[in-house]
């Protein structure tokens, strides 16, 4: 077993309560999740659980939903832990940051391959909400733990951060156009 897989198993053993898992498709990891007695409710979001046969195997504590309906599905601070594969969440990262801070009251775990993604922008977005961020690199993979226990959200703060991110994006585009 690789170091990365051992790290994922140790994270899965730490999960407890109401858990949201996004992008985990390895069957051994899904079995480890279903065997964890500390998980009271587990919501999965990935391609495997949309298959009828796989859903039948994973019945019981698991449910499916769409990523764009996170705030509608979960209310404020109702999810204890979130485990995400950044490969599946990266296209939705613009809205996922504020949604994850809104629904999560515990820890958020990201994992993925190093070098493909701009992690500094993502971590900067979480630090705006006063979330504690830890990074660990093992081989070619990274593991990020974000503690949302003391993070605070409100509509005005979300609107301000959205406007500032849009202005930074616009500034980068204008700068690229002037340079070219």
N, C-alpha and C positions, 0 to 999 in steps of 0.2 A: 504494500500500500504506500502511495506517495505521501509526502509531507502535506500537500495541499488537501488531499482527501482526509487525512487525519485531522487537519485543522477544521474542515467542514463538519466532521463527525463530532468534534469537541464543541463546536458552535451549536449543533443540533441538540446535544445533550443539555446545554444551558437554557434552551428555549422552554418557556413555561407560560401557562395561561392561554389567552386568546392570541393566536399566532397567524400572521399573514406571510405566505411563502410565494415568491415570484420567480419563475424561471428555473426551478429545480426539475430536471428531467431524468436524472440518473435513478434507476430503480432501487439500487441499494440505499441511496439517500432517502428515497420515499419510504422504504421499509423502516429505516432508522427513525424517521419522523413518526410513522404510525405506531412504533413500539415505545416511543417516549411517553411515560405515564404522566408527566407534568403538564402536557399539552391538553387543555380542556376543549379547545375549539381550534381547528386548523382550516384556514381558507387558502386554497391553492389557486394559482393563476399561471398556467402554462399550456403548451400544446398537447401534452399527453393526457391531461384530465378532460380534454374535450372529446376524446375517443370513448365510445360507449363501453367497450370491454374494460378499458382501464378504469373508467369511473365506477364500474361494478365492483372491481377489485378493491378500490379505495373508498368504498362507501362508509358511512358512519359519521365521522367527525369532519369530513371534507366537503367543501362547497366550491362552486365556480362562479366567476363574475368577470366583468370587463374592467380594464385598467382605468378607463376614462370615467368610471363611475365610483371611484374610491370614496369621495366625500359623500356621495349619496348612500353608499352601502354601509359605511362606518361613520359613526358620529365622533364628536370631539373626544380625543384621548381614550378611545375604547379598545385599541389594539395594544397588547403588551409588547410583543416583539415582532420585527419584520426581518426576513431573510431574502435578499435579492441577488440575482445574477445580473450584473450591470449590462451584459450583452442584450438582454430582453428589455431592460428598462431605459436604456440610453436614448432611444428616439423620443421618449415621453418625459425626459428628465426636467424639462422646463416647468412642467406643472407638477411632476412627481415630488419635487423638493418641498413645495409648500403643502401639498396634500399629505405627505408622509409626516411632516412636523405636526400637522393638524390632527391626524388620527392616532399617532403613536405616543404612548406614555412611557415606554421603556427604551429598548435599544433597537437600533437599525443596523443590520449587517449587510455590507456590500462585498461581493467577491467577483473576480474576473481576471482576465489576462492583462499583464502589465504592458504598457506601450501603445495600446489601441485607443485609449480614451484620455481625455483631458480631465484629470482628477482634480487639479488645482481649482478650476472654476466651480466644480461641484462642491468641494469642501468649503470654498469661500461662501457659497450660497447657504450652506448649513451653519457656518459660523455667524452669519448675520442674525440668526435666530437664537444665539447664545447656546448652541449645542456643543457638547464636548466631542472632539474628533480624535480617534486614534488610528494610525496606519501601521500595517505590518506587511512586509514583503517576504514571500517564501518562493524561491526559485523564480519562475516566470509568472507567478500569480500575486495578487495583492488582496488584502483583507482589510476592510475599513469598518470600524465600530463607531457608531454615532449615538451618543447618549442624549435622548430627547426628554429626559426627566424634568429638566428645569427650563426648557425652551418655551417661549411664549409667542402666541400668534394672535393677531386680530386683523380685521379687514383692512384697516388703514395701513398697517405695516405691510400686508401683502400687496396692496395697490402701489405703495411707495417703492417696494423692491421690484415689482414688475416694471414700473416706469424707469427706474434706474438701470435695470438690465436691458431694456429696450434702447435707452440712450447710449449705453456702452456698445451694444450691437451696431447701432447706427453710426457711432463714432468709428468703429473698426471698419465698417464698409466704406465710409467716406475716405478714411485713411488709405485703404487698399486701392480705391479708385484713383486717388491723387498720386499714389506711388506708381501705379501702372500707367 
